[in-house]
Amino acid sequence: MLISILLNMISEKIPCRMIEKGEDRNLSRFTFLVKDSVIDDGACLYIGSLEDSSLVQCPMVLLTTEPPVMQTPELSHTVIQIAPEHYAECLNIVTKAFFYEQEREEEFNRLLARPVEQTPFHEIIDNAAVFMDRSLVLTDLSFHVVDYSTSRAITDPIWKTNVKRGFCSYEFIEAMNVLIPDNALPSNSEPFFVNCDASKENKLCSMVFYNQRPIGYLVLLDNEKGILPYHLQYLPRISQILILSLKHVPNFRNLFINASENIFLNILEGKTADTTHLQMLNATLKLPKAMRCLVFVPQNSSRHDRFYMQRNLYSLFPKGSVFLYQNYVIAIVSDEDSKKLSQPDFCEREIKNVKEVGVSSVFRTLTDFADYLKYALMACEIANRLGQKDVVHHYDRYQFFHILSTCQDEKLLRTYIHPAFDLLREYDLANDAALLKTLQSYIDNGLNAKETAAELYLHRNTLTYRLNKIRELTDIDFENLETVFRLSCSFRINQLLQIY
């Protein structure tokens, strides 16, 4: 029984006050202080006077009729004081509370007696709903319904619709977003109330954890019968039992963050020891021989949108690793699987709500992972700088621009631009021509006249005329490889610096 629950039970019947307030922890028994008692059990409620105590060895919970003098002020004590005339009545309250608590604990153990690996998951959530005498709904972090109780039927019309369609209502999600701002998920399973105008029932929620990482919410609906103190005590315990069961259900495997994802996160957070350690992990994980890092940037960066996207990516890349990092969703996939992104409108059709995707070049070991994540992000940055409208940005396409951007001397880059650019730009402005554009298309198409004419929608004779004019104005020799290379670089420098 939680200290706070016991205090509420006492205060509802008799006057009392809390002199010291320590951590709200669970109490399993109570005892009376007698001469030379030793206080050494943090899960015990001690009743009486500290004058009868010879030693305090732990944070204590004390019920007393007199103001105590703290023997160990550095410890987190809880001290409840009542008037002497209410002492007998208070003992009666405490005795009943612990008696009912023991009965409830025995009932809890009976309902959930079978080993979780031998019990169907739905049966566990149904048994838990019977124990709580309330409806229960389990969702993942993107508010998709994982399962819900039928032994205690859902009575709220809104939630009947939620479980039928498989995800929570917008109003409930908004209420959760207000309670739990972005990047501020609860650090434990401590229950909290969630109320929204669209639903008339009270809701008690507990965060569900696996390996200290949140994976979902367990929601108790009060069925218009109210939330009782024991609900707050047992809801976190039920969430822990559900996790033990979920681990044995193949259909729910994507809820969990597996070992490979933890390793990737540890690398990014600087928790991996050294290169040798990374090489050992690389051999252990059985990663693809050739892989790419995909960085998905959601349209809306809310936490729940990222969880929803992560869930979709799991199904699209079942052999990959998908995890959340900062405001991104990261996927490590094989080079072959990454080709799915080349399908027309793949992101809009299959993933949805994607602003853009950065795709790294191929890498082969964990030692390169952190760098190639940066390259995928750099692809997005350069694509935006160049005004590209595509959703998917491959670093392979932008690597040379990345190299150019590392040059701190912009003047040096400008001086490398071929002198022909100024001559052709002046001619184009004076004659309303397009020689510079023609030259760029010719260079980009590998000096292939047929492909250049098709790209520019020109007759072959018109293209020949323009190329001859370019040669006349600039003395460019297209058979000189160094000249062609410089022209190609010049166009990319111009794209980056936006000179012409």
C-alpha positions in Angstrom: 0.0 0.0 0.0 1.4 3.4 -1.0 2.0 5.9 1.9 -0.1 8.5 0.1 -3.1 6.0 -0.1 -2.9 5.2 3.6 -2.7 8.9 4.5 -5.8 9.6 2.4 -7.7 6.8 4.2 -6.8 8.2 7.6 -7.4 11.9 6.7 -10.9 11.0 5.3 -11.9 9.8 8.8 -9.9 11.8 11.4 -7.8 14.9 11.5 -4.1 14.3 10.9 -1.1 16.2 9.6 2.2 15.3 7.9 5.2 16.6 9.8 7.8 15.1 7.5 7.2 14.0 3.9 9.5 11.5 2.4 9.4 9.4 -0.7 5.9 7.9 -1.5 6.8 4.2 -1.4 5.0 0.9 -0.8 4.2 -0.4 2.7 3.6 -4.1 3.2 3.1 -4.3 7.0 2.9 -2.3 10.3 4.2 -2.8 13.8 4.2 -1.1 17.2 7.3 0.5 18.7 8.4 -1.0 22.0 11.4 -0.3 24.2 14.6 -0.5 22.2 12.9 -1.1 18.9 15.2 -1.0 15.9 13.8 0.8 12.8 15.3 -1.1 9.9 12.4 -1.8 7.4 11.5 0.9 4.9 8.4 -1.1 3.9 7.0 -1.1 7.4 4.7 1.5 9.1 5.9 2.1 12.6 3.3 3.2 15.2 4.2 4.8 18.5 6.9 7.0 20.0 10.5 7.5 18.9 11.5 7.4 22.6 11.0 3.6 22.4 13.4 3.4 19.5 17.0 2.6 20.0 18.2 3.0 16.4 16.9 4.3 13.1 18.7 2.6 10.2 16.6 3.5 7.2 14.0 6.1 6.0 11.1 5.4 8.3 7.3 5.8 8.1 6.1 6.8 11.5 2.5 7.2 12.9 2.6 9.0 16.2 0.6 11.1 18.6 3.5 13.4 19.6 5.9 15.6 17.6 9.1 13.5 17.2 12.7 14.6 17.4 14.4 13.3 14.2 17.4 11.1 15.0 18.6 11.0 11.4 17.5 14.2 9.6 19.6 13.3 6.5 17.2 10.4 5.7 13.9 10.8 3.9 11.3 10.2 6.7 7.5 10.3 6.5 5.9 11.2 9.9 2.1 11.4 10.3 0.8 12.9 13.6 -2.7 12.4 15.0 -4.3 13.6 18.3 -4.2 11.1 21.2 -8.0 11.0 21.3 -8.1 9.7 17.8 -5.5 7.0 18.4 -7.9 4.0 18.8 -9.9 5.0 15.7 -6.7 5.5 13.7 -5.5 2.0 14.6 -8.8 0.6 13.4 -8.4 2.3 10.1 -4.9 1.1 9.7 -5.8 -2.5 10.6 -8.6 -2.6 8.1 -6.5 -1.0 5.4 -3.7 -3.6 5.7 -6.3 -6.5 6.1 -8.0 -5.5 2.9 -4.6 -4.9 1.2 -3.6 -8.4 2.1 -6.8 -9.9 0.7 -6.4 -7.8 -2.5 -2.8 -9.0 -2.9 -3.9 -12.6 -2.6 -6.6 -12.0 -5.2 -4.1 -10.3 -7.5 -1.7 -13.3 -7.2 -4.6 -15.8 -7.9 -5.8 -14.0 -11.0 -2.3 -13.9 -12.4 -1.0 -17.2 -11.1 -0.1 -18.9 -14.3 3.3 -18.2 -15.8 3.0 -15.4 -18.4 4.8 -17.4 -21.1 2.0 -20.1 -20.8 -0.9 -17.6 -20.7 -2.4 -16.0 -23.8 -1.8 -12.2 -23.7 -5.5 -11.3 -24.0 -6.3 -13.6 -21.1 -3.8 -11.7 -18.9 -5.3 -8.3 -19.8 -8.8 -9.7 -19.2 -7.8 -11.1 -15.8 -6.3 -7.8 -14.9 -9.5 -6.0 -15.8 -11.5 -8.3 -13.6 -9.1 -7.5 -10.7 -9.4 -3.8 -11.3 -13.1 -4.0 -12.1 -12.5 -1.5 -14.9 -11.8 -1.6 -18.6 -8.2 -1.7 -19.7 -6.7 -0.6 -23.0 -3.0 -1.0 -24.0 -1.6 1.2 -26.8 1.8 1.7 -28.3 3.5 5.1 -28.2 1.8 6.2 -31.5 -1.6 5.5 -29.8 -2.4 2.4 -31.8 -4.5 -0.1 -29.8 -2.4 -3.2 -29.0 -5.2 -5.0 -27.1 -8.1 -4.3 -24.7 -10.2 -6.1 -22.1 -13.4 -7.8 -22.9 -14.0 -9.2 -19.5 -14.9 -5.7 -18.4 -16.5 -4.2 -21.5 -15.7 -0.7 -22.6 -18.7 1.5 -21.9 -17.5 4.9 -23.2 -18.8 5.4 -26.8 -15.6 7.3 -27.8 -13.4 4.4 -26.7 -15.7 1.8 -28.3 -14.9 3.6 -31.5 -11.2 3.8 -30.6 -10.7 0.1 -30.1 -12.9 -0.8 -33.2 -10.7 1.3 -35.5 -7.5 0.5 -33.7 -6.2 3.9 -32.6 -7.1 6.6 -30.0 -9.1 9.7 -30.6 -7.6 13.0 -31.6 -8.9 14.6 -28.3 -7.2 12.0 -26.1 -3.9 12.3 -28.0 -4.1 16.1 -27.6 -4.7 15.7 -23.9 -1.7 13.5 -23.6 0.4 16.0 -25.6 -0.5 18.7 -23.1 0.3 16.5 -20.1 3.5 15.1 -21.6 5.2 17.8 -23.7 7.6 16.7 -26.5 10.8 15.0 -25.3 9.4 14.7 -21.8 8.1 11.2 -21.4 7.6 9.9 -17.9 10.7 8.2 -16.4 8.7 5.6 -14.6 5.3 3.8 -14.5 3.8 6.2 -11.9 0.1 6.5 -12.8 -1.4 9.8 -13.9 -4.9 11.1 -14.8 -5.9 12.1 -18.3 -9.2 13.8 -19.0 -10.5 15.2 -22.2 -13.8 17.0 -23.0 -14.8 14.4 -25.7 -15.0 11.5 -23.2 -17.1 11.5 -20.0 -15.1 8.8 -18.3 -12.0 9.4 -16.1 -8.8 7.7 -17.4 -5.8 6.6 -15.4 -2.6 5.9 -17.4 0.7 4.2 -16.7 3.7 4.3 -19.0 4.8 0.8 -20.1 8.6 0.3 -20.1 11.0 -2.3 -21.6 14.7 -2.1 -20.8 14.1 1.3 -19.3 12.7 2.6 -22.6 9.0 3.6 -22.9 7.0 1.5 -25.5 3.4 2.3 -24.7 0.5 3.3 -22.4 -1.8 1.2 -20.2 -5.1 3.1 -19.9 -7.7 2.3 -17.2 -11.2 3.6 -18.0 -13.3 4.1 -14.9 -16.6 2.9 -16.5 -18.3 5.9 -14.7 -17.6 4.1 -11.3 -14.6 6.3 -10.3 -10.9 5.7 -9.7 -10.1 3.9 -6.4 -6.8 4.2 -4.5 -5.8 0.6 -5.2 -6.0 1.3 -9.0 -3.1 3.7 -8.6 -1.1 1.1 -6.7 -1.7 -1.9 -9.1 -1.8 -0.3 -12.5 2.0 0.0 -12.8 2.4 -3.7 -11.6 0.0 -4.8 -14.3 1.9 -2.9 -16.9 5.1 -4.8 -15.8 3.3 -8.2 -16.1 2.0 -7.3 -19.6 5.5 -6.6 -20.7 6.7 -10.0 -19.6 3.9 -11.5 -21.7 4.4 -9.3 -24.7 7.9 -10.6 -25.1 6.5 -14.0 -26.0 4.0 -12.7 -28.6 5.5 -12.6 -32.1 2.9 -10.1 -33.4 4.0 -7.5 -30.9 7.8 -7.8 -31.4 8.0 -4.4 -33.1 7.0 -2.7 -29.8 10.4 -3.5 -28.4 13.7 -1.8 -28.9 16.1 -4.7 -29.8 19.7 -5.0 -29.0 20.9 -3.6 -32.3 19.0 -0.4 -31.9 20.4 0.1 -28.4 23.9 -0.3 -29.9 23.3 2.3 -32.5 21.9 4.7 -29.9 24.9 4.1 -27.7 27.3 4.9 -30.5 25.5 8.2 -31.2 25.5 9.0 -27.5 29.2 8.3 -27.1 28.7 5.2 -24.9 30.7 2.7 -26.9 34.2 2.2 -25.7 36.5 2.1 -28.8 37.0 0.9 -32.3 37.8 -2.7 -31.1 34.5 -2.8 -29.2 32.6 -1.6 -32.3 34.3 -4.3 -34.4 33.2 -7.0 -31.9 29.6 -5.6 -32.0 29.6 -5.5 -35.7 30.4 -9.3 -35.8 27.7 -10.0 -33.2 24.9 -8.1 -34.9 25.1 -9.9 -38.3 24.5 -6.7 -40.1 24.2 -6.5 -43.9 27.5 -6.5 -45.8 26.4 -3.3 -47.5 24.1 -0.9 -45.7 22.8 2.6 -45.7 21.6 5.0 -43.1 18.2 6.6 -43.8 17.2 9.7 -41.9 13.5 10.5 -42.0 12.4 14.0 -41.1 8.6 14.1 -40.2 6.3 16.9 -41.4 5.3 17.3 -37.8 8.1 16.7 -35.2 5.8 15.7 -32.3 6.9 12.7 -30.4 3.8 10.6 -31.3 4.2 11.3 -35.0 7.7 10.0 -34.8 6.5 6.8 -33.0 3.9 6.3 -35.7 6.5 6.7 -38.4 8.8 4.3 -36.6 6.0 1.7 -36.5 5.4 2.0 -40.3 9.1 1.7 -41.0 9.4 -1.5 -39.0 6.9 -3.1 -41.4 8.5 -1.6 -44.5 12.1 -2.7 -43.5 11.5 -5.8 -41.3 15.2 -6.8 -41.5 16.5 -3.3 -40.6 16.9 -1.4 -37.3 14.6 1.6 -36.7 14.9 3.9 -33.8 14.2 7.5 -32.7 17.1 10.0 -32.4 16.5 13.7 -31.5 13.7 14.8 -33.9 14.5 12.2 -36.5 13.5 8.6 -37.2 16.7 6.6 -38.2 16.7 3.4 -40.2 19.7 1.2 -40.9 18.9 -1.0 -43.9 20.6 -3.1 -46.5 21.7 -1.4 -49.7 19.1 -3.5 -51.5 16.2 -2.5 -49.2 17.2 1.2 -49.6 16.2 1.0 -53.3 12.5 1.0 -52.2 12.9 4.7 -51.8 13.5 5.0 -55.5 9.9 3.9 -56.3 7.7 6.7 -57.4 5.9 8.5 -54.5 7.1 5.7 -52.1 7.4 8.0 -49.1 4.0 9.8 -49.6 2.3 6.5 -50.3 3.8 4.1 -47.8 5.1 6.2 -44.9 3.1 9.5 -45.1 3.8 12.8 -43.3 7.5 12.7 -44.4 9.1 16.1 -45.0 12.3 14.7 -46.4 14.7 11.7 -46.3 18.4 11.8 -46.2 20.2 8.6 -47.6 23.8 8.0 -46.8 26.2 6.3 -49.2 27.0 2.6 -48.6 29.0 1.7 -45.5 30.0 -1.7 -44.1 31.0 -1.5 -40.4 29.7 0.1 -37.2 32.8 2.1 -37.0 31.5 4.2 -39.9 27.9 4.5 -38.7 28.0 7.9 -36.9 29.8 9.6 -39.8 27.4 8.2 -42.4 24.4 9.4 -40.3 26.0 12.9 -40.6 26.3 12.4 -44.3 22.6 11.6 -44.6 21.7 14.7 -42.7 24.1 16.7 -44.9 22.3 15.5 -48.0 19.1 17.1 -46.7 20.9 20.3 -45.7 22.6 20.7 -49.1 19.4 19.8 -51.1 17.6 22.5 -49.2 20.4 25.0 -49.8 20.2 24.2 -53.6 16.4 24.5 -53.5 15.7 20.9 -54.5 12.1 19.9 -54.2 12.6 16.1 -54.1 11.6 14.3 -50.9 14.5 11.8 -51.0 18.0 13.2 -51.0 20.9 10.8 -51.7 24.3 11.8 -50.3 25.9 10.2 -53.4 24.4 12.9 -55.5 25.5 15.8 -53.1 28.9 14.5 -52.0 30.8 16.9 -54.3 28.7 19.8 -53.0 29.7 18.7 -49.5 33.3 18.8 -50.4 32.9 22.2 -51.9 31.1 23.5 -48.8 34.0 22.5 -46.6 36.2 25.2 -48.4 36.1 28.2 -46.1 37.6 30.5 -48.8 34.7 31.5 -51.1 36.9 33.7 -53.1 39.1 30.7 -54.0 36.0 28.8 -55.2 34.9 31.8 -57.3 38.3 32.1 -59.0 38.1 28.4 -60.1 34.9 29.1 -62.2 35.9 28.9 -65.9 36.2 32.4 -67.6 33.7 31.2 -70.2 30.9 31.7 -67.7 31.2 35.6 -67.7 31.4 35.7 -71.5 28.4 33.5 -72.0 26.4 35.2 -69.3 27.0 38.6 -70.9 26.0 37.3 -74.3 22.8 35.7 -73.0 21.7 39.0 -71.3 22.5 41.1 -74.4 20.9 38.7 -76.9 18.1 37.0 -74.8 19.9 33.7 -75.5 20.5 30.6 -73.4 24.1 29.5 -74.2 25.1 29.0 -70.5 22.1 26.8 -69.9 22.9 24.9 -73.1 26.5 24.4 -72.0 25.4 23.1 -68.6 23.1 20.5 -70.2 25.8 19.4 -72.7 28.3 18.9 -69.8 25.8 17.1 -67.5 24.8 14.8 -70.4 28.4 13.7 -70.9 28.8 15.7 -74.2 26.0 13.6 -75.7 24.3 15.9 -78.3 21.3 13.7 -78.8 20.4 13.6 -75.0 21.1 17.3 -74.7 18.8 18.2 -77.5 16.1 16.0 -76.0 16.5 17.5 -72.6 16.3 21.1 -73.9 13.6 20.3 -76.6 15.8 21.5 -79.4 16.3 20.5 -83.0 19.7 18.9 -83.5 20.7 21.8 -85.9 19.7 24.4 -83.3 21.9 22.7 -80.7 24.8 22.5 -83.2 24.5 26.2 -83.9 24.6 27.0 -80.1 27.6 24.8 -79.5 29.5 26.4 -82.4 28.6 29.8 -81.0 29.9 28.8 -77.6 33.2 27.7 -79.1 33.4 31.0 -81.1 32.9 33.1 -78.0 35.0 31.1 -75.5 37.5 29.0 -77.4 36.4 26.0 -75.3 37.9 22.7 -76.5 35.4 19.9 -75.6 38.0 17.3 -76.3 40.2 18.5 -73.4 39.3 16.5 -70.3 40.7 19.0 -67.9 38.6 21.8 -69.5 35.5 19.6 -69.3 36.2 18.7 -65.6 36.7 22.4 -64.7 33.4 23.3 -66.5 31.6 20.6 -64.6 33.0 21.8 -61.3 32.2 25.4 -62.2 28.5 24.6 -62.6 28.4 23.0 -59.2 30.3 25.9 -57.5 27.7 28.2 -59.2 24.8 26.1 -57.8 26.3 26.2 -54.3 27.1 29.9 -54.3 24.3 31.0 -56.6 26.5 33.5 -58.5 24.9 33.3 -62.0 
